[in-house]
Amino acid sequence: MRGPLPVGGISEELGLPSASATRLIDRLEKAGYVRRVRGERDRRMVTVELVEGGMAG
């Protein structure tokens, strides 16, 4: 609902340790709900965004 967020932001929002948030994102990505997107300028910066239609159906 808030748009793309870095893993650290997701971790803070959910109150999870970063390793747990990473595992959660791994599972959501494998299921096709989210994807990781690397920054254009700084390839180390990774945000997580919802896949369009991933939550429908």
mmJSON file of the N, C-alpha and C atoms, coordinates in Angstrom:
{"data_MODEL":{"atom_site":{
"group_PDB":["ATOM","ATOM","ATOM","ATOM","ATOM","ATOM","ATOM","ATOM","ATOM","ATOM","ATOM","ATOM","ATOM","ATOM","ATOM","ATOM","ATOM","ATOM","ATOM","ATOM","ATOM","ATOM","ATOM","ATOM","ATOM","ATOM","ATOM","ATOM","ATOM","ATOM","ATOM","ATOM","ATOM","ATOM","ATOM","ATOM","ATOM","ATOM","ATOM","ATOM","ATOM","ATOM","ATOM","ATOM","ATOM","ATOM","ATOM","ATOM","ATOM","ATOM","ATOM","ATOM","ATOM","ATOM","ATOM","ATOM","ATOM","ATOM","ATOM","ATOM","ATOM","ATOM","ATOM","ATOM","ATOM","ATOM","ATOM","ATOM","ATOM","ATOM","ATOM","ATOM","ATOM","ATOM","ATOM","ATOM","ATOM","ATOM","ATOM","ATOM","ATOM","ATOM","ATOM","ATOM","ATOM","ATOM","ATOM","ATOM","ATOM","ATOM","ATOM","ATOM","ATOM","ATOM","ATOM","ATOM","ATOM","ATOM","ATOM","ATOM","ATOM","ATOM","ATOM","ATOM","ATOM","ATOM","ATOM","ATOM","ATOM","ATOM","ATOM","ATOM","ATOM","ATOM","ATOM","ATOM","ATOM","ATOM","ATOM","ATOM","ATOM","ATOM","ATOM","ATOM","ATOM","ATOM","ATOM","ATOM","ATOM","ATOM","ATOM","ATOM","ATOM","ATOM","ATOM","ATOM","ATOM","ATOM","ATOM","ATOM","ATOM","ATOM","ATOM","ATOM","ATOM","ATOM","ATOM","ATOM","ATOM","ATOM","ATOM","ATOM","ATOM","ATOM","ATOM","ATOM","ATOM","ATOM","ATOM","ATOM","ATOM","ATOM","ATOM","ATOM","ATOM","ATOM","ATOM","ATOM","ATOM","ATOM","ATOM"],
"id":[1,2,3,4,5,6,7,8,9,10,11,12,13,14,15,16,17,18,19,20,21,22,23,24,25,26,27,28,29,30,31,32,33,34,35,36,37,38,39,40,41,42,43,44,45,46,47,48,49,50,51,52,53,54,55,56,57,58,59,60,61,62,63,64,65,66,67,68,69,70,71,72,73,74,75,76,77,78,79,80,81,82,83,84,85,86,87,88,89,90,91,92,93,94,95,96,97,98,99,100,101,102,103,104,105,106,107,108,109,110,111,112,113,114,115,116,117,118,119,120,121,122,123,124,125,126,127,128,129,130,131,132,133,134,135,136,137,138,139,140,141,142,143,144,145,146,147,148,149,150,151,152,153,154,155,156,157,158,159,160,161,162,163,164,165,166,167,168,169,170,171],
"type_symbol":["N","C","C","N","C","C","N","C","C","N","C","C","N","C","C","N","C","C","N","C","C","N","C","C","N","C","C","N","C","C","N","C","C","N","C","C","N","C","C","N","C","C","N","C","C","N","C","C","N","C","C","N","C","C","N","C","C","N","C","C","N","C","C","N","C","C","N","C","C","N","C","C","N","C","C","N","C","C","N","C","C","N","C","C","N","C","C","N","C","C","N","C","C","N","C","C","N","C","C","N","C","C","N","C","C","N","C","C","N","C","C","N","C","C","N","C","C","N","C","C","N","C","C","N","C","C","N","C","C","N","C","C","N","C","C","N","C","C","N","C","C","N","C","C","N","C","C","N","C","C","N","C","C","N","C","C","N","C","C","N","C","C","N","C","C","N","C","C","N","C","C"],
"label_atom_id":["N","CA","C","N","CA","C","N","CA","C","N","CA","C","N","CA","C","N","CA","C","N","CA","C","N","CA","C","N","CA","C","N","CA","C","N","CA","C","N","CA","C","N","CA","C","N","CA","C","N","CA","C","N","CA","C","N","CA","C","N","CA","C","N","CA","C","N","CA","C","N","CA","C","N","CA","C","N","CA","C","N","CA","C","N","CA","C","N","CA","C","N","CA","C","N","CA","C","N","CA","C","N","CA","C","N","CA","C","N","CA","C","N","CA","C","N","CA","C","N","CA","C","N","CA","C","N","CA","C","N","CA","C","N","CA","C","N","CA","C","N","CA","C","N","CA","C","N","CA","C","N","CA","C","N","CA","C","N","CA","C","N","CA","C","N","CA","C","N","CA","C","N","CA","C","N","CA","C","N","CA","C","N","CA","C","N","CA","C","N","CA","C","N","CA","C","N","CA","C"],
"label_alt_id":[null,null,null,null,null,null,null,null,null,null,null,null,null,null,null,null,null,null,null,null,null,null,null,null,null,null,null,null,null,null,null,null,null,null,null,null,null,null,null,null,null,null,null,null,null,null,null,null,null,null,null,null,null,null,null,null,null,null,null,null,null,null,null,null,null,null,null,null,null,null,null,null,null,null,null,null,null,null,null,null,null,null,null,null,null,null,null,null,null,null,null,null,null,null,null,null,null,null,null,null,null,null,null,null,null,null,null,null,null,null,null,null,null,null,null,null,null,null,null,null,null,null,null,null,null,null,null,null,null,null,null,null,null,null,null,null,null,null,null,null,null,null,null,null,null,null,null,null,null,null,null,null,null,null,null,null,null,null,null,null,null,null,null,null,null,null,null,null,null,null,null],
"label_comp_id":["MET","MET","MET","ARG","ARG","ARG","GLY","GLY","GLY","PRO","PRO","PRO","LEU","LEU","LEU","PRO","PRO","PRO","VAL","VAL","VAL","GLY","GLY","GLY","GLY","GLY","GLY","ILE","ILE","ILE","SER","SER","SER","GLU","GLU","GLU","GLU","GLU","GLU","LEU","LEU","LEU","GLY","GLY","GLY","LEU","LEU","LEU","PRO","PRO","PRO","SER","SER","SER","ALA","ALA","ALA","SER","SER","SER","ALA","ALA","ALA","THR","THR","THR","ARG","ARG","ARG","LEU","LEU","LEU","ILE","ILE","ILE","ASP","ASP","ASP","ARG","ARG","ARG","LEU","LEU","LEU","GLU","GLU","GLU","LYS","LYS","LYS","ALA","ALA","ALA","GLY","GLY","GLY","TYR","TYR","TYR","VAL","VAL","VAL","ARG","ARG","ARG","ARG","ARG","ARG","VAL","VAL","VAL","ARG","ARG","ARG","GLY","GLY","GLY","GLU","GLU","GLU","ARG","ARG","ARG","ASP","ASP","ASP","ARG","ARG","ARG","ARG","ARG","ARG","MET","MET","MET","VAL","VAL","VAL","THR","THR","THR","VAL","VAL","VAL","GLU","GLU","GLU","LEU","LEU","LEU","VAL","VAL","VAL","GLU","GLU","GLU","GLY","GLY","GLY","GLY","GLY","GLY","MET","MET","MET","ALA","ALA","ALA","GLY","GLY","GLY"],
"label_asym_id":["A","A","A","A","A","A","A","A","A","A","A","A","A","A","A","A","A","A","A","A","A","A","A","A","A","A","A","A","A","A","A","A","A","A","A","A","A","A","A","A","A","A","A","A","A","A","A","A","A","A","A","A","A","A","A","A","A","A","A","A","A","A","A","A","A","A","A","A","A","A","A","A","A","A","A","A","A","A","A","A","A","A","A","A","A","A","A","A","A","A","A","A","A","A","A","A","A","A","A","A","A","A","A","A","A","A","A","A","A","A","A","A","A","A","A","A","A","A","A","A","A","A","A","A","A","A","A","A","A","A","A","A","A","A","A","A","A","A","A","A","A","A","A","A","A","A","A","A","A","A","A","A","A","A","A","A","A","A","A","A","A","A","A","A","A","A","A","A","A","A","A"],
"label_entity_id":["1","1","1","1","1","1","1","1","1","1","1","1","1","1","1","1","1","1","1","1","1","1","1","1","1","1","1","1","1","1","1","1","1","1","1","1","1","1","1","1","1","1","1","1","1","1","1","1","1","1","1","1","1","1","1","1","1","1","1","1","1","1","1","1","1","1","1","1","1","1","1","1","1","1","1","1","1","1","1","1","1","1","1","1","1","1","1","1","1","1","1","1","1","1","1","1","1","1","1","1","1","1","1","1","1","1","1","1","1","1","1","1","1","1","1","1","1","1","1","1","1","1","1","1","1","1","1","1","1","1","1","1","1","1","1","1","1","1","1","1","1","1","1","1","1","1","1","1","1","1","1","1","1","1","1","1","1","1","1","1","1","1","1","1","1","1","1","1","1","1","1"],
"label_seq_id":[1,1,1,2,2,2,3,3,3,4,4,4,5,5,5,6,6,6,7,7,7,8,8,8,9,9,9,10,10,10,11,11,11,12,12,12,13,13,13,14,14,14,15,15,15,16,16,16,17,17,17,18,18,18,19,19,19,20,20,20,21,21,21,22,22,22,23,23,23,24,24,24,25,25,25,26,26,26,27,27,27,28,28,28,29,29,29,30,30,30,31,31,31,32,32,32,33,33,33,34,34,34,35,35,35,36,36,36,37,37,37,38,38,38,39,39,39,40,40,40,41,41,41,42,42,42,43,43,43,44,44,44,45,45,45,46,46,46,47,47,47,48,48,48,49,49,49,50,50,50,51,51,51,52,52,52,53,53,53,54,54,54,55,55,55,56,56,56,57,57,57],
"pdbx_PDB_ins_code":[null,null,null,null,null,null,null,null,null,null,null,null,null,null,null,null,null,null,null,null,null,null,null,null,null,null,null,null,null,null,null,null,null,null,null,null,null,null,null,null,null,null,null,null,null,null,null,null,null,null,null,null,null,null,null,null,null,null,null,null,null,null,null,null,null,null,null,null,null,null,null,null,null,null,null,null,null,null,null,null,null,null,null,null,null,null,null,null,null,null,null,null,null,null,null,null,null,null,null,null,null,null,null,null,null,null,null,null,null,null,null,null,null,null,null,null,null,null,null,null,null,null,null,null,null,null,null,null,null,null,null,null,null,null,null,null,null,null,null,null,null,null,null,null,null,null,null,null,null,null,null,null,null,null,null,null,null,null,null,null,null,null,null,null,null,null,null,null,null,null,null],
"Cartn_x":[0.811,0.0,0.855,2.083,2.949,3.885,3.79,4.682,5.939,6.898,8.134,8.879,9.39,10.147,11.423,12.472,13.656,13.358,14.148,13.945,13.999,14.907,15.009,13.736,13.102,11.838,10.728,10.695,9.7,9.944,11.198,11.578,11.099,11.331,10.902,9.381,8.69,7.224,6.599,7.18,6.624,7.184,8.229,8.852,9.596,10.16,10.897,12.393,13.208,14.643,14.849,15.919,16.133,16.219,16.803,16.899,15.512,14.613,13.251,12.501,12.692,12.048,12.566,13.849,14.423,13.817,13.667,13.051,11.597,10.884,9.502,9.431,10.291,10.317,10.711,11.66,12.033,10.815,10.012,8.816,7.768,7.553,6.586,7.041,8.352,8.888,8.724,9.019,8.872,7.419,6.472,5.051,4.517,5.323,4.916,4.173,4.248,3.546,4.377,5.686,6.565,7.783,8.517,9.801,10.78,12.037,13.105,13.571,13.769,14.204,15.461,16.516,17.773,17.695,18.343,18.37,19.138,18.725,19.4,20.775,20.868,22.152,23.041,22.464,23.223,22.65,23.331,22.827,22.753,23.387,23.307,21.967,21.292,19.996,18.917,18.22,17.178,15.874,14.831,13.504,12.624,11.566,10.619,9.303,8.748,7.466,6.514,5.226,4.192,4.188,3.93,3.775,2.317,2.121,0.768,-0.025,-1.163,-2.007,-1.59,-0.517,-0.023,-0.958,-1.7,-2.605,-4.028,-4.294,-5.641,-5.785,-6.752,-7.078,-6.251],
"Cartn_y":[-1.195,0.0,1.259,1.144,2.318,2.427,1.505,1.524,0.727,0.772,0.016,0.45,-0.532,-0.266,-1.097,-0.601,-1.438,-2.509,-3.564,-4.649,-4.121,-3.202,-2.631,-1.915,-1.228,-0.55,-1.536,-2.637,-3.673,-4.306,-4.552,-5.131,-4.25,-2.949,-2.006,-1.96,-1.881,-1.803,-3.021,-4.202,-5.433,-5.791,-5.091,-5.397,-6.724,-7.065,-8.32,-8.054,-9.01,-8.902,-8.938,-8.332,-8.247,-9.614,-10.604,-11.947,-12.557,-12.335,-12.858,-12.153,-10.846,-10.098,-10.579,-10.857,-11.363,-12.71,-13.601,-14.91,-14.749,-13.826,-13.555,-13.077,-12.149,-11.617,-12.702,-13.559,-14.688,-15.536,-15.834,-16.667,-15.952,-14.67,-13.905,-13.784,-13.628,-13.532,-14.867,-15.952,-17.281,-17.559,-17.068,-17.265,-16.309,-15.321,-14.409,-13.169,-12.854,-11.681,-10.403,-10.521,-9.356,-9.622,-8.545,-8.688,-7.687,-8.039,-7.148,-6.34,-5.044,-4.159,-3.431,-3.555,-2.859,-1.421,-0.535,0.877,1.105,2.092,2.392,2.996,3.91,4.576,3.753,3.201,2.418,1.009,0.077,-1.288,-2.027,-1.479,-2.104,-1.843,-0.781,-0.418,-1.313,-2.043,-2.955,-2.592,-2.429,-2.198,-3.398,-3.559,-4.649,-4.014,-4.504,-3.964,-5.098,-4.807,-5.786,-6.064,-7.297,-7.676,-7.395,-6.697,-6.36,-7.638,-7.73,-8.909,-10.075,-9.913,-10.995,-11.35,-10.387,-10.633,-10.942,-10.783,-11.066,-12.541,-13.15,-14.518,-15.485],
"Cartn_z":[0.0,0.0,0.0,0.454,0.527,-0.663,-1.583,-2.734,-2.443,-3.367,-3.183,-1.919,-1.183,0.045,0.043,0.681,0.877,1.927,1.914,2.872,4.299,4.592,5.931,6.348,5.414,5.706,6.014,5.267,5.507,6.875,7.179,8.463,9.617,9.5,10.545,10.667,9.533,9.548,10.224,9.982,10.535,11.902,12.329,13.609,13.6,12.444,12.298,12.188,12.62,12.338,10.819,10.328,8.887,8.223,8.898,8.309,8.119,9.061,8.941,7.818,7.687,6.608,5.254,5.168,3.923,3.552,4.518,4.251,3.811,4.449,4.068,2.62,2.265,0.9,-0.098,0.282,-0.582,-0.911,0.096,-0.1,-0.956,-0.694,-1.485,-2.941,-3.143,-4.496,-5.235,-4.56,-5.159,-5.537,-4.732,-4.994,-6.069,-6.476,-7.534,-7.082,-5.785,-5.262,-5.304,-5.148,-5.13,-6.006,-6.273,-6.97,-6.383,-6.468,-6.032,-7.237,-7.022,-8.095,-7.637,-8.42,-8.104,-8.577,-7.824,-8.182,-9.471,-10.243,-11.509,-11.28,-10.349,-10.077,-9.172,-8.127,-7.155,-7.134,-7.796,-7.94,-6.608,-5.567,-4.241,-3.576,-3.991,-3.422,-4.029,-3.19,-3.648,-2.962,-3.773,-3.227,-3.583,-2.837,-3.06,-3.471,-4.573,-5.034,-5.361,-5.271,-5.595,-7.082,-7.458,-8.847,-9.229,-10.318,-10.761,-11.004,-10.386,-10.519,-9.636,-8.878,-8.035,-6.89,-6.395,-5.272,-5.75,-7.036,-7.565,-7.887,-7.269,-7.604,-6.914],
"occupancy":[1.0,1.0,1.0,1.0,1.0,1.0,1.0,1.0,1.0,1.0,1.0,1.0,1.0,1.0,1.0,1.0,1.0,1.0,1.0,1.0,1.0,1.0,1.0,1.0,1.0,1.0,1.0,1.0,1.0,1.0,1.0,1.0,1.0,1.0,1.0,1.0,1.0,1.0,1.0,1.0,1.0,1.0,1.0,1.0,1.0,1.0,1.0,1.0,1.0,1.0,1.0,1.0,1.0,1.0,1.0,1.0,1.0,1.0,1.0,1.0,1.0,1.0,1.0,1.0,1.0,1.0,1.0,1.0,1.0,1.0,1.0,1.0,1.0,1.0,1.0,1.0,1.0,1.0,1.0,1.0,1.0,1.0,1.0,1.0,1.0,1.0,1.0,1.0,1.0,1.0,1.0,1.0,1.0,1.0,1.0,1.0,1.0,1.0,1.0,1.0,1.0,1.0,1.0,1.0,1.0,1.0,1.0,1.0,1.0,1.0,1.0,1.0,1.0,1.0,1.0,1.0,1.0,1.0,1.0,1.0,1.0,1.0,1.0,1.0,1.0,1.0,1.0,1.0,1.0,1.0,1.0,1.0,1.0,1.0,1.0,1.0,1.0,1.0,1.0,1.0,1.0,1.0,1.0,1.0,1.0,1.0,1.0,1.0,1.0,1.0,1.0,1.0,1.0,1.0,1.0,1.0,1.0,1.0,1.0,1.0,1.0,1.0,1.0,1.0,1.0,1.0,1.0,1.0,1.0,1.0,1.0],
"B_iso_or_equiv":[0.0,0.0,0.0,0.0,0.0,0.0,0.0,0.0,0.0,0.0,0.0,0.0,0.0,0.0,0.0,0.0,0.0,0.0,0.0,0.0,0.0,0.0,0.0,0.0,0.0,0.0,0.0,0.0,0.0,0.0,0.0,0.0,0.0,0.0,0.0,0.0,0.0,0.0,0.0,0.0,0.0,0.0,0.0,0.0,0.0,0.0,0.0,0.0,0.0,0.0,0.0,0.0,0.0,0.0,0.0,0.0,0.0,0.0,0.0,0.0,0.0,0.0,0.0,0.0,0.0,0.0,0.0,0.0,0.0,0.0,0.0,0.0,0.0,0.0,0.0,0.0,0.0,0.0,0.0,0.0,0.0,0.0,0.0,0.0,0.0,0.0,0.0,0.0,0.0,0.0,0.0,0.0,0.0,0.0,0.0,0.0,0.0,0.0,0.0,0.0,0.0,0.0,0.0,0.0,0.0,0.0,0.0,0.0,0.0,0.0,0.0,0.0,0.0,0.0,0.0,0.0,0.0,0.0,0.0,0.0,0.0,0.0,0.0,0.0,0.0,0.0,0.0,0.0,0.0,0.0,0.0,0.0,0.0,0.0,0.0,0.0,0.0,0.0,0.0,0.0,0.0,0.0,0.0,0.0,0.0,0.0,0.0,0.0,0.0,0.0,0.0,0.0,0.0,0.0,0.0,0.0,0.0,0.0,0.0,0.0,0.0,0.0,0.0,0.0,0.0,0.0,0.0,0.0,0.0,0.0,0.0],
"pdbx_formal_charge":[null,null,null,null,null,null,null,null,null,null,null,null,null,null,null,null,null,null,null,null,null,null,null,null,null,null,null,null,null,null,null,null,null,null,null,null,null,null,null,null,null,null,null,null,null,null,null,null,null,null,null,null,null,null,null,null,null,null,null,null,null,null,null,null,null,null,null,null,null,null,null,null,null,null,null,null,null,null,null,null,null,null,null,null,null,null,null,null,null,null,null,null,null,null,null,null,null,null,null,null,null,null,null,null,null,null,null,null,null,null,null,null,null,null,null,null,null,null,null,null,null,null,null,null,null,null,null,null,null,null,null,null,null,null,null,null,null,null,null,null,null,null,null,null,null,null,null,null,null,null,null,null,null,null,null,null,null,null,null,null,null,null,null,null,null,null,null,null,null,null,null],
"auth_seq_id":[1,1,1,2,2,2,3,3,3,4,4,4,5,5,5,6,6,6,7,7,7,8,8,8,9,9,9,10,10,10,11,11,11,12,12,12,13,13,13,14,14,14,15,15,15,16,16,16,17,17,17,18,18,18,19,19,19,20,20,20,21,21,21,22,22,22,23,23,23,24,24,24,25,25,25,26,26,26,27,27,27,28,28,28,29,29,29,30,30,30,31,31,31,32,32,32,33,33,33,34,34,34,35,35,35,36,36,36,37,37,37,38,38,38,39,39,39,40,40,40,41,41,41,42,42,42,43,43,43,44,44,44,45,45,45,46,46,46,47,47,47,48,48,48,49,49,49,50,50,50,51,51,51,52,52,52,53,53,53,54,54,54,55,55,55,56,56,56,57,57,57],
"auth_comp_id":["MET","MET","MET","ARG","ARG","ARG","GLY","GLY","GLY","PRO","PRO","PRO","LEU","LEU","LEU","PRO","PRO","PRO","VAL","VAL","VAL","GLY","GLY","GLY","GLY","GLY","GLY","ILE","ILE","ILE","SER","SER","SER","GLU","GLU","GLU","GLU","GLU","GLU","LEU","LEU","LEU","GLY","GLY","GLY","LEU","LEU","LEU","PRO","PRO","PRO","SER","SER","SER","ALA","ALA","ALA","SER","SER","SER","ALA","ALA","ALA","THR","THR","THR","ARG","ARG","ARG","LEU","LEU","LEU","ILE","ILE","ILE","ASP","ASP","ASP","ARG","ARG","ARG","LEU","LEU","LEU","GLU","GLU","GLU","LYS","LYS","LYS","ALA","ALA","ALA","GLY","GLY","GLY","TYR","TYR","TYR","VAL","VAL","VAL","ARG","ARG","ARG","ARG","ARG","ARG","VAL","VAL","VAL","ARG","ARG","ARG","GLY","GLY","GLY","GLU","GLU","GLU","ARG","ARG","ARG","ASP","ASP","ASP","ARG","ARG","ARG","ARG","ARG","ARG","MET","MET","MET","VAL","VAL","VAL","THR","THR","THR","VAL","VAL","VAL","GLU","GLU","GLU","LEU","LEU","LEU","VAL","VAL","VAL","GLU","GLU","GLU","GLY","GLY","GLY","GLY","GLY","GLY","MET","MET","MET","ALA","ALA","ALA","GLY","GLY","GLY"],
"auth_asym_id":["A","A","A","A","A","A","A","A","A","A","A","A","A","A","A","A","A","A","A","A","A","A","A","A","A","A","A","A","A","A","A","A","A","A","A","A","A","A","A","A","A","A","A","A","A","A","A","A","A","A","A","A","A","A","A","A","A","A","A","A","A","A","A","A","A","A","A","A","A","A","A","A","A","A","A","A","A","A","A","A","A","A","A","A","A","A","A","A","A","A","A","A","A","A","A","A","A","A","A","A","A","A","A","A","A","A","A","A","A","A","A","A","A","A","A","A","A","A","A","A","A","A","A","A","A","A","A","A","A","A","A","A","A","A","A","A","A","A","A","A","A","A","A","A","A","A","A","A","A","A","A","A","A","A","A","A","A","A","A","A","A","A","A","A","A","A","A","A","A","A","A"],
"auth_atom_id":["N","CA","C","N","CA","C","N","CA","C","N","CA","C","N","CA","C","N","CA","C","N","CA","C","N","CA","C","N","CA","C","N","CA","C","N","CA","C","N","CA","C","N","CA","C","N","CA","C","N","CA","C","N","CA","C","N","CA","C","N","CA","C","N","CA","C","N","CA","C","N","CA","C","N","CA","C","N","CA","C","N","CA","C","N","CA","C","N","CA","C","N","CA","C","N","CA","C","N","CA","C","N","CA","C","N","CA","C","N","CA","C","N","CA","C","N","CA","C","N","CA","C","N","CA","C","N","CA","C","N","CA","C","N","CA","C","N","CA","C","N","CA","C","N","CA","C","N","CA","C","N","CA","C","N","CA","C","N","CA","C","N","CA","C","N","CA","C","N","CA","C","N","CA","C","N","CA","C","N","CA","C","N","CA","C","N","CA","C","N","CA","C","N","CA","C","N","CA","C"],
"pdbx_PDB_model_num":[1,1,1,1,1,1,1,1,1,1,1,1,1,1,1,1,1,1,1,1,1,1,1,1,1,1,1,1,1,1,1,1,1,1,1,1,1,1,1,1,1,1,1,1,1,1,1,1,1,1,1,1,1,1,1,1,1,1,1,1,1,1,1,1,1,1,1,1,1,1,1,1,1,1,1,1,1,1,1,1,1,1,1,1,1,1,1,1,1,1,1,1,1,1,1,1,1,1,1,1,1,1,1,1,1,1,1,1,1,1,1,1,1,1,1,1,1,1,1,1,1,1,1,1,1,1,1,1,1,1,1,1,1,1,1,1,1,1,1,1,1,1,1,1,1,1,1,1,1,1,1,1,1,1,1,1,1,1,1,1,1,1,1,1,1,1,1,1,1,1,1]
}}}
